């Protein structure tokens, strides 16, 4: 039997970490990685690095870009009252909007767990995220309109106000000059000649009310003919206008309408002793009056202008109003992120707390919130970065006259550079300031993500 011995081939020499071959492999790996990353790095440089460096350089020159001014634009930036208003408004945004959004998102995420149709509820709240800021700004610009016939919020405010306070039916009514009624400073009308109980009926004519604006229960005016009884004063408040023309001023003519619901007061020695309201035909009557002269007064409340609602886009409320629009858009985002963190919580800790007798509020405050602290922090910081850059809503919702009252750093940067200021040096300085404010929040968020990965 012949045995053939096969000489085994020598195995390849192991690659030592410090050898030349290992170094070549590492260099080749770096080159390949760089080639793959080069398109992304090119885009990053063109869209981020170059604009940042250009803005920093441009901020050191004047409006024309020819004269070097160094830090002059930065000094001017903090001397400009409008820029200081933008800084103040940005601070309000950073404090208020992320705090409210994080709180609303937390509360809604906890409550949604107890709703049967949780998915539909989340969908409804998240749906505004699909709406662009431009469209959302137009929607809320219409919602905040001061005209109650256009703005839904003012329509609701007027309805609630009128349900409790009521409103005047004759805001445009007035008396003819020299027809027996004298207008006082506060808008009240008082009879020039005193009336006495038992005398003839008083005729109080008003004009300025369009027939189409008369109340639905208005009836033809009653002249209250005849003499009043003892202790009685009678009269009529009517629209001193005859449809089709004709008629005599100060007289109740056929076809003229009474004015129902008008408050009439009997005044003696400056004090109101009796008050009544006109009937459908405009007639009124006071009884039980003592003998003596009285003046008849139509209080200014009869002619008060109707309540027009709230000036949502006025100087005082424009920033809170825009923040409200921002909340509408981003509440769903916060709720979904916090809800994802809530779903990952250990249920055994919650159940153990319930078995120990803790109520839902104690569980929420002592267990749920501390365990969700990392998620809440990420959501809050992300929203802080977002609100620092808010532009669309402020620019679209705020009307021109209050644009400066609502301006933030992003809108001020655009207005100074392209919106009429034509000072791109100062605008670049504002852009650099905005970058410096955003970078710390971004660094904090990146570190949080790296820490969570570990």
Secondary structure, DSSP 8 states (H G I E B T S, - for coil): ----------------TTSHHHHHHHHHHHHHHHHHHHHHHHHHIIIIIHHHHHHHHHTTB-TTSSSB-TTHHHHHHTT-HHHHHHHHHHHHHHHHHHHHHHHHHHHHHHHHTT-TTHHHHHHHHHGGGGS-HHHHHHHHHHHT-SSTTT-HHHHHHHHHHHHHH---S-TT-B--TTSSEEE-TTS-EEESS-EETTSB-EEEEEB---GGGS-TT--B-----SB--TT-EEEEEEE---TTS---TTS--TT-BB-TT-EEEEEETTEEEEEEE--TTSEEEE-S--SSEEEEEE-GGGG--------TTSTTTHHHHHHHHHHHHHHHHHHHHHHHHHHTS-HHHHHHHHHTT--HHHHIIIIIHHHTHHHHHHHHHHHHHHHHT--HHHHHHS-GGGHHHH--HHHHHHHHHTSS---HHHHHHHHHHHHHHHHHHHHHHHHHHHHHH-
